């Protein structure tokens, strides 16, 4: 890609004093990159332009002979000592460009000029200075921009070396330390695993889940991660990764091709690879451990009895509980008194219904703790049919069931009242009674419970009739 006129003008402005400082090079490179010129192309252009400019001079720009360093009079066209001609034809166009980059370069030109005025002799061999080029013609000592560039490249080399040393001095956490660093996650995993197992297999796993959950919370607050070697190693490693990218970018765009910098960056890359391999090894071991841990719940689930097997075990150990849960008996409305006198004019309930028992347990299956099992009565369904007469205040009607034996004596009063089940919609009954038409099938259940199977058997043996009141 051709170098634009703007970049050429900025370069000529920067080389006005025959020097190219690192700041001037960086400014021009950034401007060229923004225009789409590659870093290699713009750096090659700047190097060639600098080389051409260092070879060019006029007598007016000289105070000393570029060959021998002898001071020369203004009227002389050649060095009186060695005979070197003091004019070298050069294109010295004046550059007029107004931009942010030009301001930066002008400031650098002023700074460089001040530095050159302050230098009287070559700092290495003592030859008279200023000289024609950036290199002392007597001893080869690098001056001005090259000295400045050498100083900056040395900073880069020092920074790369520090990054390498930091990587070598960083903690090298073992697998055990990495595992300790992730211990809270592992313990929480066990808590979640046993919680799931408690739903699909046995209730005992629920207790283990809570134990591991508490431990994980403790680990979370009593953090193993503060000042952990794993955390320190992570910080140094990721800082080195960022620095590697930064050093490569600086070498490509600012300093040009520098073999020493390239070598140190390669050394840094090799150190990063070594650390990365160790990290990958630890990561692989952690992954393997997690796979092993994940296999544990699968094995426990496979070895745990199935739902049918658990049911058979419980049924064998507690046959009386399952007999009561499966018991049912048909009961009839009490002849001539299926509905209480208060409601006989409004609805009737003349259909047979069923008596059964609900087994209530706080566990998801029956176990040896039978004391936690309780029972209540259930009557369902009871069909209530309106007789066509409206009730003035139907919301005051709280329907109940009353049970009778064959001799029309009350049964099961210790479990009264038997109300419409909570999941049934009382509003439907209220609407039916208010409008005076329709029918409704209601389930009634006792509000009180008992854990006495003997009491339930007595009720089941004696009850024959029901009344709605």
Beta strands, then each sheet from edge to edge (+ up, - down):
strand 1: 328-333
strand 2: 347-348
strand 3: 353-360
strand 4: 374-386
strand 5: 400-405
strand 6: 418-420
strand 7: 439-446
strand 8: 463-468
sheet 1: 2+ 4- 3+ 1- 8- 5+ 6- 7+
end
